[in-house]
Amino acid sequence: MTKGGYMRHDRWVRNPNKGILIVYEGISGSGKSEGIAQLTKDLVSQGYPVSVAEWNSNRFIRGVIGVMRRLRLLTPTVYSLWQWFSFLIDYWFFMVPKLRRNRIVIADRYVYTGMTRDVVNGAGARLSRLGRFRVRKPDMVVFFDTPPETCNERIQSRGKRLFHPGRPVRTNMRSAERDLLYLTRMRDEYARIFSDKSLLRDTTVLFVQDSSRKANEVVKAYISQRTEAAASRLFQADNRTRGV
């Protein structure tokens, strides 16, 4: 971590003008997955080539993590290692090839999830510095800043339980209370990351607090602008080649 900020600019790969990388971030239950589903549907219906990348999508690694969890071998550092390993596999073998083919890649969580979890779980910042080294800076980040209380109610209504291997919360708390405390810590860390000036200077971060539909309209307008600009550059280059 650098003084006064999370990001060192030399750790990022600059946008190579290949494809568009849109990142959706937020704590569990914030509504980002629903937002991604709707955005994907809208873009595909308009003829855009779209691919969705999900955090920790590797089934083998998820299985390993599950076994280690049952054996109580999953410390925050070990969990962080597997999470970053899974992300880098997805990044280099899924996202990068799609972007090189000029596709739109929508990432359901990105490096910011790993950074946030490492801090909240107590794994520290060293692994996150390695994990995000030389990865591409997103073209846009959509951060669902939904209140933790709302997210916790949604999670509880689904009958799901959060997994948080990090710093233990008070054992006399009920499960829902522990989850709320964890979500609150996660939300605070996200807010800290996305208030970092060095990050905001180079990436558009869209804060969503009410409607994913409004956010998706902004994202679609941005994608339309980018694709129209790219088409214009291609047209001009073609005319120069023909001597027009």
C-alpha positions as protocol buffer text, in pm:
chain_id: "A"
residue {
  index: 1
  type: MET
  ca { x: 0 y: 0 z: 0 }
}
residue {
  index: 2
  type: THR
  ca { x: 138 y: 338 z: -89 }
}
residue {
  index: 3
  type: LYS
  ca { x: 122 y: 640 z: 135 }
}
residue {
  index: 4
  type: GLY
  ca { x: -213 y: 812 z: 100 }
}
residue {
  index: 5
  type: GLY
  ca { x: -366 y: 552 z: -129 }
}
residue {
  index: 6
  type: TYR
  ca { x: -423 y: 192 z: -227 }
}
residue {
  index: 7
  type: MET
  ca { x: -304 y: 210 z: -584 }
}
residue {
  index: 8
  type: ARG
  ca { x: 36 y: 256 z: -735 }
}
residue {
  index: 9
  type: HIS
  ca { x: -9 y: 354 z: -1098 }
}
residue {
  index: 10
  type: ASP
  ca { x: 281 y: 138 z: -1219 }
}
residue {
  index: 11
  type: ARG
  ca { x: 97 y: -172 z: -1099 }
}
residue {
  index: 12
  type: TRP
  ca { x: -182 y: -132 z: -1350 }
}
residue {
  index: 13
  type: VAL
  ca { x: -186 y: -216 z: -1719 }
}
residue {
  index: 14
  type: ARG
  ca { x: -309 y: 87 z: -1908 }
}
residue {
  index: 15
  type: ASN
  ca { x: -616 y: 49 z: -2120 }
}
residue {
  index: 16
  type: PRO
  ca { x: -484 y: -93 z: -2449 }
}
residue {
  index: 17
  type: ASN
  ca { x: -800 y: 17 z: -2634 }
}
residue {
  index: 18
  type: LYS
  ca { x: -902 y: -345 z: -2673 }
}
residue {
  index: 19
  type: GLY
  ca { x: -1249 y: -428 z: -2555 }
}
residue {
  index: 20
  type: ILE
  ca { x: -1426 y: -262 z: -2263 }
}
residue {
  index: 21
  type: LEU
  ca { x: -1394 y: -376 z: -1901 }
}
residue {
  index: 22
  type: ILE
  ca { x: -1686 y: -286 z: -1675 }
}
residue {
  index: 23
  type: VAL
  ca { x: -1661 y: -390 z: -1308 }
}
residue {
  index: 24
  type: TYR
  ca { x: -1954 y: -427 z: -1068 }
}
residue {
  index: 25
  type: GLU
  ca { x: -1863 y: -422 z: -699 }
}
residue {
  index: 26
  type: GLY
  ca { x: -2050 y: -426 z: -370 }
}
residue {
  index: 27
  type: ILE
  ca { x: -2106 y: -634 z: -60 }
}
residue {
  index: 28
  type: SER
  ca { x: -2313 y: -951 z: -73 }
}
residue {
  index: 29
  type: GLY
  ca { x: -2683 y: -876 z: -118 }
}
residue {
  index: 30
  type: SER
  ca { x: -2620 y: -530 z: -262 }
}
residue {
  index: 31
  type: GLY
  ca { x: -2803 y: -604 z: -587 }
}
residue {
  index: 32
  type: LYS
  ca { x: -2508 y: -602 z: -827 }
}
residue {
  index: 33
  type: SER
  ca { x: -2579 y: -950 z: -967 }
}
residue {
  index: 34
  type: GLU
  ca { x: -2932 y: -845 z: -1064 }
}
residue {
  index: 35
  type: GLY
  ca { x: -2788 y: -529 z: -1219 }
}
residue {
  index: 36
  type: ILE
  ca { x: -2538 y: -732 z: -1421 }
}
residue {
  index: 37
  type: ALA
  ca { x: -2806 y: -971 z: -1543 }
}
residue {
  index: 38
  type: GLN
  ca { x: -3023 y: -685 z: -1669 }
}
residue {
  index: 39
  type: LEU
  ca { x: -2730 y: -500 z: -1826 }
}
residue {
  index: 40
  type: THR
  ca { x: -2614 y: -814 z: -2005 }
}
residue {
  index: 41
  type: LYS
  ca { x: -2962 y: -880 z: -2140 }
}
residue {
  index: 42
  type: ASP
  ca { x: -2993 y: -522 z: -2266 }
}
residue {
  index: 43
  type: LEU
  ca { x: -2650 y: -518 z: -2433 }
}
residue {
  index: 44
  type: VAL
  ca { x: -2698 y: -856 z: -2602 }
}
residue {
  index: 45
  type: SER
  ca { x: -3036 y: -744 z: -2736 }
}
residue {
  index: 46
  type: GLN
  ca { x: -2857 y: -445 z: -2892 }
}
residue {
  index: 47
  type: GLY
  ca { x: -2604 y: -671 z: -3062 }
}
residue {
  index: 48
  type: TYR
  ca { x: -2302 y: -608 z: -2840 }
}
residue {
  index: 49
  type: PRO
  ca { x: -2056 y: -895 z: -2782 }
}
residue {
  index: 50
  type: VAL
  ca { x: -2070 y: -946 z: -2404 }
}
residue {
  index: 51
  type: SER
  ca { x: -1898 y: -1185 z: -2162 }
}
residue {
  index: 52
  type: VAL
  ca { x: -1957 y: -1201 z: -1786 }
}
residue {
  index: 53
  type: ALA
  ca { x: -1674 y: -1297 z: -1549 }
}
residue {
  index: 54
  type: GLU
  ca { x: -1767 y: -1408 z: -1198 }
}
residue {
  index: 55
  type: TRP
  ca { x: -1539 y: -1389 z: -895 }
}
residue {
  index: 56
  type: ASN
  ca { x: -1409 y: -1727 z: -771 }
}
residue {
  index: 57
  type: SER
  ca { x: -1574 y: -1915 z: -1057 }
}
residue {
  index: 58
  type: ASN
  ca { x: -1321 y: -2200 z: -1069 }
}
residue {
  index: 59
  type: ARG
  ca { x: -1504 y: -2511 z: -945 }
}
residue {
  index: 60
  type: PHE
  ca { x: -1187 y: -2698 z: -854 }
}
residue {
  index: 61
  type: ILE
  ca { x: -1060 y: -2413 z: -637 }
}
residue {
  index: 62
  type: ARG
  ca { x: -1403 y: -2371 z: -478 }
}
residue {
  index: 63
  type: GLY
  ca { x: -1393 y: -2742 z: -394 }
}
residue {
  index: 64
  type: VAL
  ca { x: -1047 y: -2715 z: -240 }
}
residue {
  index: 65
  type: ILE
  ca { x: -1158 y: -2418 z: -31 }
}
residue {
  index: 66
  type: GLY
  ca { x: -1464 y: -2614 z: 84 }
}
residue {
  index: 67
  type: VAL
  ca { x: -1252 y: -2911 z: 193 }
}
residue {
  index: 68
  type: MET
  ca { x: -1004 y: -2689 z: 378 }
}
residue {
  index: 69
  type: ARG
  ca { x: -1291 y: -2509 z: 544 }
}
residue {
  index: 70
  type: ARG
  ca { x: -1441 y: -2836 z: 672 }
}
residue {
  index: 71
  type: LEU
  ca { x: -1098 y: -2941 z: 801 }
}
residue {
  index: 72
  type: ARG
  ca { x: -1058 y: -2602 z: 968 }
}
residue {
  index: 73
  type: LEU
  ca { x: -738 y: -2531 z: 776 }
}
residue {
  index: 74
  type: LEU
  ca { x: -866 y: -2218 z: 607 }
}
residue {
  index: 75
  type: THR
  ca { x: -684 y: -1930 z: 773 }
}
residue {
  index: 76
  type: PRO
  ca { x: -733 y: -1577 z: 635 }
}
residue {
  index: 77
  type: THR
  ca { x: -397 y: -1594 z: 457 }
}
residue {
  index: 78
  type: VAL
  ca { x: -465 y: -1934 z: 300 }
}
residue {
  index: 79
  type: TYR
  ca { x: -813 y: -1821 z: 194 }
}
residue {
  index: 80
  type: SER
  ca { x: -665 y: -1507 z: 40 }
}
residue {
  index: 81
  type: LEU
  ca { x: -405 y: -1707 z: -153 }
}
residue {
  index: 82
  type: TRP
  ca { x: -668 y: -1932 z: -310 }
}
residue {
  index: 83
  type: GLN
  ca { x: -896 y: -1637 z: -389 }
}
residue {
  index: 84
  type: TRP
  ca { x: -621 y: -1447 z: -569 }
}
residue {
  index: 85
  type: PHE
  ca { x: -507 y: -1760 z: -751 }
}
residue {
  index: 86
  type: SER
  ca { x: -861 y: -1816 z: -874 }
}
residue {
  index: 87
  type: PHE
  ca { x: -894 y: -1453 z: -984 }
}
residue {
  index: 88
  type: LEU
  ca { x: -569 y: -1459 z: -1182 }
}
residue {
  index: 89
  type: ILE
  ca { x: -673 y: -1776 z: -1363 }
}
residue {
  index: 90
  type: ASP
  ca { x: -1002 y: -1612 z: -1460 }
}
residue {
  index: 91
  type: TYR
  ca { x: -825 y: -1289 z: -1555 }
}
residue {
  index: 92
  type: TRP
  ca { x: -554 y: -1433 z: -1780 }
}
residue {
  index: 93
  type: PHE
  ca { x: -746 y: -1722 z: -1932 }
}
residue {
  index: 94
  type: PHE
  ca { x: -1094 y: -1570 z: -1962 }
}
residue {
  index: 95
  type: MET
  ca { x: -1101 y: -1192 z: -1937 }
}
residue {
  index: 96
  type: VAL
  ca { x: -784 y: -1104 z: -2128 }
}
residue {
  index: 97
  type: PRO
  ca { x: -864 y: -1325 z: -2433 }
}
residue {
  index: 98
  type: LYS
  ca { x: -1216 y: -1180 z: -2448 }
}
residue {
  index: 99
  type: LEU
  ca { x: -1088 y: -822 z: -2428 }
}
residue {
  index: 100
  type: ARG
  ca { x: -830 y: -888 z: -2698 }
}
residue {
  index: 101
  type: ARG
  ca { x: -1118 y: -990 z: -2923 }
}
residue {
  index: 102
  type: ASN
  ca { x: -1280 y: -652 z: -2852 }
}
residue {
  index: 103
  type: ARG
  ca { x: -1561 y: -795 z: -2643 }
}
residue {
  index: 104
  type: ILE
  ca { x: -1729 y: -617 z: -2354 }
}
residue {
  index: 105
  type: VAL
  ca { x: -1636 y: -794 z: -2031 }
}
residue {
  index: 106
  type: ILE
  ca { x: -1856 y: -735 z: -1728 }
}
residue {
  index: 107
  type: ALA
  ca { x: -1681 y: -849 z: -1411 }
}
residue {
  index: 108
  type: ASP
  ca { x: -1899 y: -951 z: -1118 }
}
residue {
  index: 109
  type: ARG
  ca { x: -1634 y: -841 z: -866 }
}
residue {
  index: 110
  type: TYR
  ca { x: -1271 y: -761 z: -946 }
}
residue {
  index: 111
  type: VAL
  ca { x: -950 y: -691 z: -757 }
}
residue {
  index: 112
  type: TYR
  ca { x: -1136 y: -459 z: -520 }
}
residue {
  index: 113
  type: THR
  ca { x: -1318 y: -757 z: -369 }
}
residue {
  index: 114
  type: GLY
  ca { x: -989 y: -928 z: -289 }
}
residue {
  index: 115
  type: MET
  ca { x: -841 y: -610 z: -146 }
}
residue {
  index: 116
  type: THR
  ca { x: -1145 y: -548 z: 73 }
}
residue {
  index: 117
  type: ARG
  ca { x: -1170 y: -904 z: 200 }
}
residue {
  index: 118
  type: ASP
  ca { x: -799 y: -921 z: 278 }
}
residue {
  index: 119
  type: VAL
  ca { x: -823 y: -616 z: 501 }
}
residue {
  index: 120
  type: VAL
  ca { x: -1147 y: -717 z: 675 }
}
residue {
  index: 121
  type: ASN
  ca { x: -1042 y: -1082 z: 719 }
}
residue {
  index: 122
  type: GLY
  ca { x: -701 y: -984 z: 855 }
}
residue {
  index: 123
  type: ALA
  ca { x: -486 y: -1123 z: 571 }
}
residue {
  index: 124
  type: GLY
  ca { x: -313 y: -789 z: 520 }
}
residue {
  index: 125
  type: ALA
  ca { x: -227 y: -603 z: 201 }
}
residue {
  index: 126
  type: ARG
  ca { x: 78 y: -790 z: 68 }
}
residue {
  index: 127
  type: LEU
  ca { x: -113 y: -1060 z: -116 }
}
residue {
  index: 128
  type: SER
  ca { x: -347 y: -808 z: -275 }
}
residue {
  index: 129
  type: ARG
  ca { x: -49 y: -611 z: -408 }
}
residue {
  index: 130
  type: LEU
  ca { x: 76 y: -926 z: -580 }
}
residue {
  index: 131
  type: GLY
  ca { x: -269 y: -1030 z: -698 }
}
residue {
  index: 132
  type: ARG
  ca { x: -346 y: -704 z: -876 }
}
residue {
  index: 133
  type: PHE
  ca { x: 3 y: -655 z: -1023 }
}
residue {
  index: 134
  type: ARG
  ca { x: -12 y: -580 z: -1395 }
}
residue {
  index: 135
  type: VAL
  ca { x: -384 y: -636 z: -1430 }
}
residue {
  index: 136
  type: ARG
  ca { x: -590 y: -401 z: -1639 }
}
residue {
  index: 137
  type: LYS
  ca { x: -747 y: -94 z: -1486 }
}
residue {
  index: 138
  type: PRO
  ca { x: -1124 y: -107 z: -1547 }
}
residue {
  index: 139
  type: ASP
  ca { x: -1285 y: 138 z: -1784 }
}
residue {
  index: 140
  type: MET
  ca { x: -1568 y: 186 z: -1535 }
}
residue {
  index: 141
  type: VAL
  ca { x: -1650 y: 63 z: -1184 }
}
residue {
  index: 142
  type: VAL
  ca { x: -2012 y: 45 z: -1068 }
}
residue {
  index: 143
  type: PHE
  ca { x: -2019 y: 31 z: -689 }
}
residue {
  index: 144
  type: PHE
  ca { x: -2347 y: -72 z: -528 }
}
residue {
  index: 145
  type: ASP
  ca { x: -2332 y: 118 z: -200 }
}
residue {
  index: 146
  type: THR
  ca { x: -2639 y: -49 z: -52 }
}
residue {
  index: 147
  type: PRO
  ca { x: -2683 y: -17 z: 328 }
}
residue {
  index: 148
  type: PRO
  ca { x: -2547 y: -326 z: 510 }
}
residue {
  index: 149
  type: GLU
  ca { x: -2878 y: -362 z: 697 }
}
residue {
  index: 150
  type: THR
  ca { x: -3066 y: -399 z: 368 }
}
residue {
  index: 151
  type: CYS
  ca { x: -2810 y: -647 z: 236 }
}
residue {
  index: 152
  type: ASN
  ca { x: -2826 y: -851 z: 554 }
}
residue {
  index: 153
  type: GLU
  ca { x: -3207 y: -871 z: 539 }
}
residue {
  index: 154
  type: ARG
  ca { x: -3188 y: -997 z: 181 }
}
residue {
  index: 155
  type: ILE
  ca { x: -2929 y: -1259 z: 271 }
}
residue {
  index: 156
  type: GLN
  ca { x: -3127 y: -1381 z: 571 }
}
residue {
  index: 157
  type: SER
  ca { x: -3448 y: -1403 z: 367 }
}
residue {
  index: 158
  type: ARG
  ca { x: -3268 y: -1628 z: 119 }
}
residue {
  index: 159
  type: GLY
  ca { x: -3159 y: -1858 z: 398 }
}
residue {
  index: 160
  type: LYS
  ca { x: -2794 y: -1810 z: 309 }
}
residue {
  index: 161
  type: ARG
  ca { x: -2502 y: -1777 z: 544 }
}
residue {
  index: 162
  type: LEU
  ca { x: -2197 y: -1563 z: 487 }
}
residue {
  index: 163
  type: PHE
  ca { x: -1853 y: -1716 z: 500 }
}
residue {
  index: 164
  type: HIS
  ca { x: -1598 y: -1495 z: 670 }
}
residue {
  index: 165
  type: PRO
  ca { x: -1278 y: -1668 z: 787 }
}
residue {
  index: 166
  type: GLY
  ca { x: -1117 y: -1357 z: 921 }
}
residue {
  index: 167
  type: ARG
  ca { x: -1100 y: -1176 z: 1249 }
}
residue {
  index: 168
  type: PRO
  ca { x: -1352 y: -1338 z: 1481 }
}
residue {
  index: 169
  type: VAL
  ca { x: -1651 y: -1137 z: 1587 }
}
residue {
  index: 170
  type: ARG
  ca { x: -1804 y: -1181 z: 1927 }
}
residue {
  index: 171
  type: THR
  ca { x: -1916 y: -1541 z: 1970 }
}
residue {
  index: 172
  type: ASN
  ca { x: -2217 y: -1444 z: 2179 }
}
residue {
  index: 173
  type: MET
  ca { x: -2370 y: -1272 z: 1876 }
}
residue {
  index: 174
  type: ARG
  ca { x: -2645 y: -1434 z: 1679 }
}
residue {
  index: 175
  type: SER
  ca { x: -2555 y: -1539 z: 1323 }
}
residue {
  index: 176
  type: ALA
  ca { x: -2747 y: -1251 z: 1166 }
}
residue {
  index: 177
  type: GLU
  ca { x: -2570 y: -1002 z: 1393 }
}
residue {
  index: 178
  type: ARG
  ca { x: -2228 y: -1143 z: 1304 }
}
residue {
  index: 179
  type: ASP
  ca { x: -2313 y: -1124 z: 936 }
}
residue {
  index: 180
  type: LEU
  ca { x: -2427 y: -763 z: 971 }
}
residue {
  index: 181
  type: LEU
  ca { x: -2104 y: -668 z: 1147 }
}
residue {
  index: 182
  type: TYR
  ca { x: -1902 y: -835 z: 871 }
}
residue {
  index: 183
  type: LEU
  ca { x: -2103 y: -664 z: 596 }
}
residue {
  index: 184
  type: THR
  ca { x: -2061 y: -328 z: 768 }
}
residue {
  index: 185
  type: ARG
  ca { x: -1684 y: -371 z: 785 }
}
residue {
  index: 186
  type: MET
  ca { x: -1679 y: -472 z: 419 }
}
residue {
  index: 187
  type: ARG
  ca { x: -1888 y: -173 z: 314 }
}
residue {
  index: 188
  type: ASP
  ca { x: -1664 y: 66 z: 510 }
}
residue {
  index: 189
  type: GLU
  ca { x: -1353 y: -76 z: 344 }
}
residue {
  index: 190
  type: TYR
  ca { x: -1508 y: -49 z: -1 }
}
residue {
  index: 191
  type: ALA
  ca { x: -1597 y: 313 z: 69 }
}
residue {
  index: 192
  type: ARG
  ca { x: -1240 y: 375 z: 177 }
}
residue {
  index: 193
  type: ILE
  ca { x: -1100 y: 227 z: -143 }
}
residue {
  index: 194
  type: PHE
  ca { x: -1336 y: 416 z: -370 }
}
residue {
  index: 195
  type: SER
  ca { x: -1266 y: 748 z: -201 }
}
residue {
  index: 196
  type: ASP
  ca { x: -896 y: 715 z: -286 }
}
residue {
  index: 197
  type: LYS
  ca { x: -803 y: 1007 z: -510 }
}
residue {
  index: 198
  type: SER
  ca { x: -538 y: 821 z: -705 }
}
residue {
  index: 199
  type: LEU
  ca { x: -799 y: 565 z: -806 }
}
residue {
  index: 200
  type: LEU
  ca { x: -1069 y: 815 z: -894 }
}
residue {
  index: 201
  type: ARG
  ca { x: -827 y: 1017 z: -1108 }
}
residue {
  index: 202
  type: ASP
  ca { x: -798 y: 741 z: -1369 }
}
residue {
  index: 203
  type: THR
  ca { x: -1117 y: 536 z: -1342 }
}
residue {
  index: 204
  type: THR
  ca { x: -1482 y: 634 z: -1357 }
}
residue {
  index: 205
  type: VAL
  ca { x: -1650 y: 509 z: -1038 }
}
residue {
  index: 206
  type: LEU
  ca { x: -2028 y: 516 z: -1037 }
}
residue {
  index: 207
  type: PHE
  ca { x: -2191 y: 499 z: -692 }
}
residue {
  index: 208
  type: VAL
  ca { x: -2531 y: 329 z: -690 }
}
residue {
  index: 209
  type: GLN
  ca { x: -2757 y: 381 z: -390 }
}
residue {
  index: 210
  type: ASP
  ca { x: -3106 y: 339 z: -528 }
}
residue {
  index: 211
  type: SER
  ca { x: -3172 y: 197 z: -874 }
}
residue {
  index: 212
  type: SER
  ca { x: -2957 y: -39 z: -1077 }
}
residue {
  index: 213
  type: ARG
  ca { x: -3162 y: 58 z: -1381 }
}
residue {
  index: 214
  type: LYS
  ca { x: -3038 y: 416 z: -1366 }
}
residue {
  index: 215
  type: ALA
  ca { x: -2681 y: 293 z: -1327 }
}
residue {
  index: 216
  type: ASN
  ca { x: -2719 y: 59 z: -1623 }
}
residue {
  index: 217
  type: GLU
  ca { x: -2842 y: 345 z: -1840 }
}
residue {
  index: 218
  type: VAL
  ca { x: -2519 y: 534 z: -1759 }
}
residue {
  index: 219
  type: VAL
  ca { x: -2310 y: 226 z: -1839 }
}
residue {
  index: 220
  type: LYS
  ca { x: -2491 y: 168 z: -2170 }
}
residue {
  index: 221
  type: ALA
  ca { x: -2443 y: 532 z: -2270 }
}
residue {
  index: 222
  type: TYR
  ca { x: -2071 y: 503 z: -2191 }
}
residue {
  index: 223
  type: ILE
  ca { x: -2039 y: 182 z: -2396 }
}
residue {
  index: 224
  type: SER
  ca { x: -2226 y: 339 z: -2687 }
}
residue {
  index: 225
  type: GLN
  ca { x: -1996 y: 640 z: -2679 }
}
residue {
  index: 226
  type: ARG
  ca { x: -1686 y: 421 z: -2669 }
}
residue {
  index: 227
  type: THR
  ca { x: -1796 y: 196 z: -2954 }
}
residue {
  index: 228
  type: GLU
  ca { x: -1901 y: 489 z: -3171 }
}
residue {
  index: 229
  type: ALA
  ca { x: -1563 y: 656 z: -3112 }
}
residue {
  index: 230
  type: ALA
  ca { x: -1383 y: 332 z: -3199 }
}
residue {
  index: 231
  type: ALA
  ca { x: -1588 y: 294 z: -3518 }
}
residue {
  index: 232
  type: SER
  ca { x: -1507 y: 653 z: -3614 }
}
residue {
  index: 233
  type: ARG
  ca { x: -1133 y: 593 z: -3567 }
}
residue {
  index: 234
  type: LEU
  ca { x: -1152 y: 277 z: -3776 }
}
residue {
  index: 235
  type: PHE
  ca { x: -1339 y: 462 z: -4052 }
}
residue {
  index: 236
  type: GLN
  ca { x: -1083 y: 743 z: -4057 }
}
residue {
  index: 237
  type: ALA
  ca { x: -793 y: 498 z: -4066 }
}
residue {
  index: 238
  type: ASP
  ca { x: -958 y: 310 z: -4355 }
}
residue {
  index: 239
  type: ASN
  ca { x: -1003 y: 632 z: -4550 }
}
residue {
  index: 240
  type: ARG
  ca { x: -637 y: 726 z: -4498 }
}
residue {
  index: 241
  type: THR
  ca { x: -533 y: 383 z: -4625 }
}
residue {
  index: 242
  type: ARG
  ca { x: -742 y: 432 z: -4939 }
}
residue {
  index: 243
  type: GLY
  ca { x: -613 y: 782 z: -4985 }
}
residue {
  index: 244
  type: VAL
  ca { x: -956 y: 939 z: -4952 }
}
